[in-house]
């Protein structure tokens, strides 16, 4: 539930800030995906 609350805060950010958050999330997601692919 805390995650959804944070997403609602992110939704209220400027487009530029939102894009930065999304890029950060994408980086973590890709890192985990690559880590799982190596095992």
N, C-alpha and C positions, 0 to 999 in steps of 0.2 A: 504493500500500500504506500509506503514512503516513496517508492519509485514513481508511482503515478502522481503523487503530490508534487514531486520535483518536476515531472514532465509538464504539469500545469503551469509551474513557474517559468519553465523554459519557453512555453508557448507565448508568454507575455513579453518576452525579450524582443529587441530589435532584430531585424532580419540578419544583419551582420553577426550579431552575437549568437543567434540561433544556429547559423551556419557553422560557427566555430565549435559549438557544443556538438553538433552532428558529426563534424570531422573528427573530434576527439573520440566520440563513441565508435565511429567507424574504425578508427585506429585500434581501439581495444578489441573490437569484434574480430577484425582481421588477424590480429596477433593471436587470439585464442584459436581461430580457425586453422591458422598455420601450425600452431603448436599441436593441435589434435591430428592434423594431417601427417605429422612427422612420427607419430606413435603408432 
